[in-house]
Amino acid sequence: MIELMQNFMAQLTQMPLWIQIWVGWLTIINSFSIVFIFTRAETRWALVAWIVAASSVTAIFALQGQEMTRLSGLGHIIGWTPLLVYLWRRRGEIYLTHLSGIYLHLLFLTNFISLTMDYTDLVRFFLGHGY
């Protein structure tokens, strides 16, 4: 498992700087859900979705022979699509007047942007456009 993660990080460092920064931001914003797990049910689901997404990305990476491809984002799709549907339905209960509400709005926006890229990559993968 350590070798797998080392290979993942080695390939990530070969990507453009903006992707490296984006992956770092995704890690920070999704991991930050742990701060609110005792006060907001939505953040408990966000943490579960983060674990599912990260585990799925890792499994897909391993199944592809430890090569990052456009299919790698499928892990985010598996974990975050249900989360965003849930958060969208709960939007009337998530107030910007609370720190946890601000966090959840930022998390929604961040993961929505990521999913936009991931769905695009998935379509391009199945159309045979690049790796």
C-alpha positions as CSV (number, residue, x, y, z in Angstrom):
1,M,0.0,0.0,0.0
2,I,2.9,2.4,0.7
3,E,4.4,1.7,-2.7
4,L,1.0,2.3,-4.3
5,M,0.7,5.7,-2.6
6,Q,4.3,6.6,-3.4
7,N,3.6,5.8,-7.1
8,F,0.4,7.9,-6.9
9,M,2.2,10.9,-5.4
10,A,5.1,10.5,-7.9
11,Q,2.6,10.8,-10.8
12,L,0.8,13.6,-9.2
13,T,4.0,15.6,-8.9
14,Q,4.5,15.3,-12.7
15,M,1.2,16.9,-13.4
16,P,0.7,20.7,-14.0
17,L,1.1,22.8,-10.8
18,W,-2.6,23.9,-10.9
19,I,-3.7,20.2,-10.7
20,Q,-1.3,19.6,-7.7
21,I,-2.7,22.7,-5.9
22,W,-6.3,21.6,-6.8
23,V,-5.7,18.1,-5.4
24,G,-4.2,19.6,-2.2
25,W,-7.3,21.9,-1.9
26,L,-9.6,18.9,-2.3
27,T,-7.8,17.1,0.4
28,I,-7.9,20.0,2.8
29,I,-11.5,21.0,2.3
30,N,-12.9,17.4,2.4
31,S,-10.8,16.4,5.4
32,F,-11.9,19.6,7.2
33,S,-15.4,18.0,7.6
34,I,-14.1,16.2,10.7
35,V,-14.1,19.6,12.5
36,F,-18.0,19.6,12.5
37,I,-18.9,15.9,12.8
38,F,-20.3,16.3,16.3
39,T,-22.6,19.2,15.3
40,R,-23.7,18.6,11.8
41,A,-25.1,15.4,10.2
42,E,-24.1,16.8,6.8
43,T,-20.5,16.8,7.7
44,R,-20.6,13.2,8.9
45,W,-21.9,12.3,5.4
46,A,-19.2,14.5,3.9
47,L,-16.6,12.6,5.8
48,V,-18.0,9.2,4.6
49,A,-18.2,10.5,1.0
50,W,-14.5,11.7,1.3
51,I,-13.4,8.2,2.5
52,V,-15.4,6.5,-0.3
53,A,-14.0,8.9,-2.9
54,A,-10.4,8.6,-1.8
55,S,-10.7,4.8,-1.4
56,S,-12.3,4.5,-4.9
57,V,-9.6,6.7,-6.5
58,T,-7.0,4.5,-4.9
59,A,-8.6,1.3,-6.0
60,I,-9.1,2.5,-9.6
61,F,-5.5,3.6,-9.7
62,A,-4.4,0.2,-8.5
63,L,-6.7,-1.6,-11.0
64,Q,-5.2,0.5,-13.9
65,G,-1.7,-0.8,-13.2
66,Q,-0.9,2.2,-11.1
67,E,-1.4,4.6,-13.9
68,M,-3.4,7.8,-13.7
69,T,-5.9,8.1,-16.5
70,R,-9.1,10.0,-17.2
71,L,-10.9,7.1,-15.5
72,S,-9.3,8.1,-12.1
73,G,-12.0,10.7,-11.4
74,L,-14.6,8.0,-11.3
75,G,-13.8,7.6,-7.6
76,H,-14.9,11.2,-7.0
77,I,-18.1,10.6,-9.0
78,I,-18.9,7.5,-6.8
79,G,-18.3,9.4,-3.6
80,W,-19.3,12.9,-4.2
81,T,-22.3,12.8,-6.5
82,P,-24.6,11.3,-3.8
83,L,-23.2,13.8,-1.3
84,L,-23.9,16.8,-3.5
85,V,-27.5,15.5,-4.1
86,Y,-27.9,15.2,-0.3
87,L,-26.4,18.7,0.4
88,W,-28.6,20.2,-2.3
89,R,-31.7,18.8,-0.7
90,R,-30.6,20.1,2.7
91,R,-29.7,23.5,1.4
92,G,-32.6,25.1,3.3
93,E,-31.1,24.0,6.6
94,I,-27.5,25.1,5.8
95,Y,-27.1,28.7,6.8
96,L,-24.3,31.0,5.9
97,T,-24.6,32.7,9.3
98,H,-22.9,29.6,10.9
99,L,-19.3,28.6,10.3
100,S,-20.4,25.0,9.5
101,G,-22.8,26.4,6.9
102,I,-20.1,28.4,5.3
103,Y,-17.9,25.3,5.2
104,L,-20.7,23.2,3.7
105,H,-21.3,25.8,0.9
106,L,-17.6,25.9,0.2
107,L,-17.4,22.1,0.2
108,F,-20.4,21.9,-2.2
109,L,-18.8,24.4,-4.6
110,T,-15.4,22.8,-4.5
111,N,-16.7,19.2,-5.1
112,F,-19.1,20.5,-7.8
113,I,-16.2,22.0,-9.7
114,S,-14.2,18.8,-9.3
115,L,-17.1,16.7,-10.5
116,T,-17.5,18.9,-13.5
117,M,-14.0,18.0,-14.5
118,D,-14.4,14.4,-13.5
119,Y,-17.5,13.8,-15.5
120,T,-15.9,15.5,-18.5
121,D,-12.8,13.3,-18.2
122,L,-15.0,10.2,-17.9
123,V,-16.8,11.0,-21.1
124,R,-13.5,11.7,-22.8
125,F,-12.1,8.5,-21.6
126,F,-14.9,6.4,-23.0
127,L,-14.8,8.4,-26.3
128,G,-11.1,7.3,-26.5
129,H,-9.6,10.8,-26.1
130,G,-6.3,10.4,-24.5
131,Y,-5.4,8.6,-21.4
